């Protein structure tokens, strides 16, 4: 059987690329090629930008209720095409199908409905006479064409996080999915036909060179990326040349701070869920567990047992908790990071590849690490969790904040006042109390420091896709 050749989606149609270079799209469960995707070149990006620019006047002048209706119809279509979306993504990620169906398709449809409602709720300062004889008011307007780049860890959901707020407020867009996971985004484009006007949403496939063409193109007024710190820095630098706004959701190194008053077994089980979910390929996933010294050993024993219960392997085995690492390069990086652990570090469970096909890696727990170790400081983005001990609340906060990332964190305690203090002092964009990783469309998601800037979800995220204009009129 021939290998499918994927196409760009420009001006409402799937179109062949101008360039001839192709990328193999590999199923990480098997290591086998399941499709080929083009590396879009300058003329492809130009065509997509021209389509988005031409569609902008009509889409931006549509009423909020019209944009709401389109997004509601798209959400319904996402639900109706769940099976096709799941299979398209499963081919590229190896994630369990049930996980994709629940956490990306159903959740994505729900978030589209939130963004549909947000289209009718934009606010600004009330009009007033701040100068005698003059009335002023504020217009909140779409930016124009938006360039977007999405990652491979949650391909469909991250596309919806980008597309939803951009379209809700009247922007048009050109989006590049990850070069390893494009198929669910293309399936989303397919089901948008007849719902979104031609040119409003355009998808171009390619690698980092294609992303650079989008970032440096003169048409977009905003570039939004979810990806690595390295990629975010490249976007910020590239956008600066034409003074574009940048919206960056980047890496994380999330701590879970566990105090001595918790139920150790229950907490270890919950933290294992939030650490190994999606093979740890989640920028908000728990990667560092900081445990009070009085319960450290008991927690490690319980956590090891929980880790060993969260098996990985084929998505066809319902007992497996998570699937493979996404691609061979990332798999090799995780393997190398574990192999490079310092002599004082102790792997208490895991640490090895699972099977001889695909990119599966065991749930891994590492203890006796030091704050300056690379495994503590640098993002691993895999099922590798460190455990450290602390003696005081102040020490725990210092250790938690002593990384360059600042996206997500959690505190685990029965002491309400302590939970409030620690949530105040943790220097992260999100803090959970006695839970972790859960997100809702109504609340913002985004970090500080090397985790980037700008918000996804919520009205804060919607407003990031707008610009503010002051209008003043004479009363005479």
C-alpha positions in Angstrom: 0.0 0.0 0.0 1.4 3.4 -0.9 2.3 6.0 1.7 -0.3 8.8 1.9 1.0 12.2 0.9 -0.3 15.1 3.0 -1.2 18.5 1.6 -1.5 22.1 2.8 -4.9 23.6 3.5 -5.1 27.1 1.9 -8.1 29.2 1.1 -10.5 26.4 2.1 -8.9 23.7 -0.1 -6.2 21.1 0.2 -3.4 22.1 -2.2 -0.2 20.5 -3.3 3.0 22.2 -2.1 5.3 24.1 -4.3 8.4 22.5 -2.8 9.5 18.9 -3.4 11.1 18.0 -0.1 9.1 15.6 2.0 9.1 14.5 5.7 8.3 11.1 6.9 5.5 11.0 9.5 6.3 8.1 11.8 4.1 6.2 14.2 6.1 6.2 17.4 4.5 3.0 18.5 6.1 1.1 15.7 8.8 3.3 14.2 7.1 2.9 10.8 6.3 5.7 8.3 2.6 6.2 8.0 2.5 9.3 5.8 4.7 11.9 4.2 4.3 15.7 4.6 5.7 18.5 2.5 8.3 21.0 3.7 6.4 24.2 2.7 8.5 26.8 1.1 8.3 30.6 0.7 5.7 30.5 -2.0 3.4 28.2 0.0 3.6 30.5 3.0 3.0 33.5 0.7 -0.1 31.9 -0.7 -1.5 31.1 2.8 -0.8 34.6 4.0 -2.4 36.1 1.0 -5.5 34.0 1.6 -5.7 34.9 5.2 -5.2 38.6 4.4 -7.9 38.6 1.8 -10.3 36.8 4.2 -9.7 39.2 7.0 -11.9 42.2 6.1 -15.0 40.0 5.7 -14.4 37.9 8.8 -13.3 40.8 11.0 -16.5 42.7 10.1 -18.8 39.8 10.8 -20.8 40.2 13.9 -19.8 38.5 17.1 -23.0 36.4 16.8 -21.9 35.2 13.4 -18.5 34.2 14.6 -20.1 32.5 17.6 -22.3 30.5 15.4 -19.4 29.3 13.2 -17.4 28.2 16.2 -20.4 26.4 17.7 -20.9 24.6 14.4 -17.2 23.7 14.4 -17.4 22.4 17.9 -20.4 20.2 16.9 -18.4 18.9 13.9 -15.5 18.1 16.2 -17.8 16.0 18.3 -19.4 14.3 15.3 -16.0 13.5 13.8 -14.4 12.2 17.0 -13.4 8.8 15.6 -11.7 10.3 12.5 -9.8 12.8 14.7 -8.7 10.2 17.2 -7.4 7.9 14.4 -5.6 10.7 12.7 -3.8 11.7 15.9 -3.2 8.2 17.1 -1.2 7.4 13.9 1.2 10.3 14.7 1.4 10.0 18.6 0.6 6.5 19.6 -1.4 7.9 22.5 -4.2 5.7 23.9 -7.3 6.3 21.8 -9.5 6.9 24.9 -7.1 9.6 26.1 -7.3 11.4 22.7 -11.1 11.1 22.6 -11.6 12.5 26.1 -8.8 14.9 26.7 -8.4 16.4 23.2 -11.5 15.8 21.1 -14.2 16.2 23.7 -12.2 18.8 25.7 -11.4 20.7 22.5 -15.0 20.8 21.4 -15.9 22.2 24.9 -13.2 24.9 24.6 -14.4 25.9 21.2 -17.8 26.5 22.7 -16.2 28.7 25.4 -14.4 30.7 22.7 -17.7 31.0 20.8 -19.3 32.6 23.8 -16.3 34.8 24.3 -16.8 36.3 20.9 -19.8 38.2 22.3 -18.2 39.3 25.6 -15.3 41.5 24.8 -15.1 44.5 27.1 -13.5 47.9 27.3 -13.6 51.1 29.3 -16.9 53.0 29.2 -17.1 56.1 27.1 -16.7 59.4 28.9 -15.8 63.1 28.7 -12.2 63.2 29.9 -11.6 66.5 28.1 -14.3 69.2 28.0 -16.3 69.0 24.8 -14.8 65.6 23.8 -16.1 62.0 24.3 -13.6 59.1 24.3 -14.1 55.4 24.1 -12.1 52.3 23.5 -12.4 49.8 20.6 -11.0 46.3 21.1 -10.2 45.1 17.6 -8.7 42.0 16.0 -5.0 42.2 15.2 -5.3 41.0 11.6 -3.6 37.9 10.3 -2.0 35.7 13.1 0.8 33.2 12.6 0.7 30.2 14.8 2.9 27.2 15.6 1.7 24.2 17.6 3.6 21.3 19.3 3.5 17.5 19.0 2.4 16.6 22.5 -1.3 17.5 22.2 -1.6 18.3 18.5 -5.4 18.7 18.2 -6.0 20.5 21.5 -3.2 22.9 21.1 -4.5 23.8 17.6 -7.9 24.5 19.1 -6.3 26.7 21.8 -4.7 28.7 19.0 -7.6 28.8 16.5 -10.4 29.4 19.0 -9.5 32.8 20.4 -8.0 34.0 17.2 -11.2 33.4 15.2 -13.5 34.5 18.0 -12.4 38.0 17.9 -12.1 38.3 14.1 -8.6 37.4 13.2 -7.6 35.1 10.3 -4.7 32.7 10.7 -1.9 30.7 9.2 -1.0 27.7 11.4 1.9 25.3 11.2 1.5 22.0 13.1 4.4 20.1 14.4 6.4 18.3 11.7 5.8 14.9 13.5 2.0 15.2 14.2 0.1 17.1 11.4 -2.7 14.7 10.7 -5.3 15.6 13.4 -4.9 19.3 12.5 -5.5 18.5 8.8 -8.6 16.5 9.8 -9.8 19.6 11.8 -9.3 21.7 8.6 -11.2 19.1 6.6 -14.3 19.3 8.9 -14.1 23.1 8.9 -14.9 23.2 5.2 -18.4 24.7 4.7 -18.3 26.1 8.3 -15.5 28.6 8.2 -15.3 31.0 5.2 -12.4 30.2 2.8 -9.1 31.7 3.8 -10.0 32.3 7.5 -8.0 29.3 8.6 -5.0 28.1 6.7 -2.6 25.2 7.5 0.9 24.9 6.1 3.0 21.8 6.8 6.8 21.8 7.2 9.7 21.9 9.6 11.5 24.7 11.4 12.4 26.4 8.2 8.7 26.8 7.4 8.0 28.1 10.9 10.7 30.7 10.3 9.0 31.8 7.1 5.8 32.4 9.0 7.5 34.2 11.9 9.5 36.5 9.5 6.6 37.1 7.1 5.5 40.8 6.9 1.8 40.1 7.0 1.1 38.7 10.5 0.7 41.1 13.4 1.1 38.4 16.1 3.0 35.1 16.3 1.8 32.5 18.8 3.8 29.4 19.6 3.5 26.5 22.0 6.8 24.7 22.1 10.3 24.6 23.6 12.2 27.4 25.1 14.7 27.3 22.2 11.8 27.6 19.7 10.2 30.4 21.7 13.4 32.4 21.7 13.7 31.9 18.0 10.2 33.2 17.5 10.7 36.2 19.8 13.9 37.1 18.0 12.4 36.6 14.5 9.2 38.5 15.4 11.3 41.4 16.7 12.7 42.2 13.2 9.3 43.4 12.1 8.0 44.4 15.6 5.4 41.7 15.7 3.8 40.8 19.0 4.8 37.3 20.3 2.7 35.0 22.4 4.8 32.2 23.9 3.8 29.2 25.9 7.0 27.3 26.5 8.6 24.7 28.7 8.1 23.8 32.4 9.7 22.0 35.3 6.7 21.7 37.6 7.3 21.0 41.3 4.8 19.3 43.7 5.5 20.4 47.2 4.4 17.7 49.6 4.1 18.5 53.4 4.2 16.1 56.2 0.4 16.2 57.0 -0.7 14.5 53.8 -2.1 11.0 53.3 1.1 9.5 51.9 -0.5 6.7 49.9 -3.3 8.8 48.4 -0.9 11.7 47.5 1.7 9.3 45.9 -1.1 7.9 43.7 -2.4 11.3 42.6 1.1 12.6 41.9 1.9 9.5 39.8 -1.2 10.2 37.7 -0.1 13.8 37.1 3.6 12.9 36.5 3.3 10.1 34.0 0.3 11.3 32.1 1.0 11.4 28.4 4.5 9.9 29.1 5.4 13.1 31.0 5.1 15.0 27.6 3.2 17.9 29.1 4.8 21.2 30.1 2.6 21.3 33.2 3.3 17.7 34.3 4.9 17.2 37.7 8.6 16.6 37.2 10.0 17.4 40.6 8.5 16.1 43.9 9.7 18.0 47.0 8.8 16.0 50.1 9.1 16.9 53.8 12.0 15.0 55.2 9.8 13.3 57.9 7.8 11.4 55.2 10.4 11.2 52.4 11.2 7.5 52.7 7.6 6.4 53.0 6.6 8.6 50.1 9.4 7.2 47.9 8.3 3.6 48.6 4.7 4.5 47.8 5.6 6.5 44.7 7.8 3.7 43.3 4.9 1.3 43.7 2.5 3.7 42.0 5.0 4.3 39.1 5.4 0.6 38.5 1.6 0.3 38.1 1.5 2.9 35.3 2.7 0.8 32.5 3.5 1.8 28.9 3.2 0.0 25.7 0.8 -0.5 22.8 -2.4 1.6 22.9 -4.3 -1.6 22.0 -3.6 -2.8 25.6 -6.1 -1.0 27.7 -4.0 -1.6 30.8 -1.3 0.7 29.6 -1.4 4.2 31.2 0.5 6.1 28.5 2.0 5.6 25.1 5.4 6.2 23.5 7.7 9.2 23.4 6.8 11.1 20.3 9.8 10.7 18.0 13.2 9.1 17.9 15.1 12.3 18.5 13.2 13.0 21.7 13.4 9.4 22.8 17.1 9.5 22.4 17.4 12.7 24.4 15.4 11.2 27.3 17.5 8.0 27.2 20.7 10.1 27.2 19.6 12.2 30.1 18.9 9.2 32.3 22.3 7.7 31.2 24.0 10.9 32.2 22.7 11.0 35.8 25.4 11.8 38.3 26.9 9.0 40.4 25.1 10.3 43.6 21.6 10.0 41.9 19.7 6.8 42.5 17.1 5.3 40.1 14.7 3.6 42.4 12.4 2.3 39.6 12.4 2.3 35.8 15.2 3.9 33.8 15.0 1.7 30.7 13.4 1.4 27.3 10.3 -0.9 27.0 10.4 -3.4 24.2 12.5 -3.3 21.1 10.1 -1.5 18.7 8.6 2.0 19.2 9.8 4.7 21.5 8.5 3.5 24.9 10.2 4.3 28.1 9.5 3.1 31.7 8.1 5.3 34.4 11.3 6.4 36.2 11.9 7.7 39.7 15.2 9.3 40.6 16.2 10.2 44.2 19.3 11.6 46.0 19.6 14.3 43.4 21.0 17.8 44.1 19.4 21.1 43.3 22.1 21.9 40.8 21.8 18.6 38.9 20.8 18.9 35.2 17.9 16.4 35.8 16.5 18.9 38.4 17.2 22.1 36.4 16.5 21.2 32.8 13.3 20.0 31.2 13.2 16.3 30.4 9.7 16.1 28.9 9.4 12.4 29.7 8.3 9.9 32.4 11.3 10.8 34.6 10.5 12.2 38.0 12.9 13.4 40.7 12.2 13.3 44.5 14.0 15.6 46.9 13.5 16.3 50.6 13.1 19.6 52.5 13.0 20.5 56.2 11.1 23.8 56.3 8.4 25.6 54.3 10.9 28.3 53.4 13.4 25.8 52.1 10.7 24.1 50.0 9.7 27.4 48.4 13.3 28.2 47.6 13.9 24.8 46.0 10.7 24.9 44.0 11.4 28.4 42.6 15.1 27.7 41.9 14.7 26.8 38.2 14.4 29.0 35.2 10.9 27.7 34.3 7.8 29.1 35.9 4.7 27.5 34.3 3.0 25.2 36.8 3.3 23.9 40.4 1.3 22.4 43.2 1.2 22.2 47.0 -0.1 19.2 48.9 -1.2 19.8 52.5 -4.2 19.7 54.8 -3.2 23.0 56.4 -5.3 25.7 54.7 -3.2 28.7 55.8 0.0 27.0 54.7 -1.6 26.2 51.3 -2.5 29.9 50.9 1.0 31.0 51.9 2.8 28.6 49.6 0.5 29.3 46.6 1.3 33.0 47.1 5.1 32.4 47.2 5.4 29.8 44.4 6.7 31.7 41.3 4.6 29.9 38.7 1.8 30.9 36.4 -0.5 28.2 37.9 -0.6 26.7 41.4 -2.8 23.8 42.2 -3.7 22.8 45.8 -4.0 19.1 46.5 -4.4 18.4 42.7 -2.5 19.2 39.6 -2.6 19.6 35.8 -6.4 20.1 35.5 -7.4 23.0 33.2 -10.7 24.7 32.5 -11.5 27.0 29.6 -12.6 29.8 32.0 -9.2 30.1 33.7 -5.9 31.3 32.2 -2.9 29.1 31.4 0.5 30.5 30.9 3.8 31.1 32.7 6.6 33.4 33.7 10.4 33.5 33.2 11.6 31.0 30.6 8.1 29.5 30.4 7.1 32.5 28.2 4.4 35.1 28.3 0.9 35.5 27.2 -2.1 33.4 28.3 -4.1 30.6 26.7 -7.7 29.9 27.6 -10.0 32.3 29.5 -10.9 35.9 28.5 -7.3 36.8 29.2 -6.2 34.5 26.4 -8.9 35.9 24.1 -7.8 39.5 24.8 -4.2 38.6 23.8 -5.5 38.3 20.3 -6.9 41.8 20.2 -5.5 45.3 20.0 -6.8 48.5 21.8 -7.8 51.6 19.9 -8.7 55.0 21.5 -11.3 57.0 19.6 -12.1 60.6 20.6 -15.0 62.7 19.1 -15.8 66.3 19.4 -19.3 66.9 20.9 -19.8 69.9 18.6 
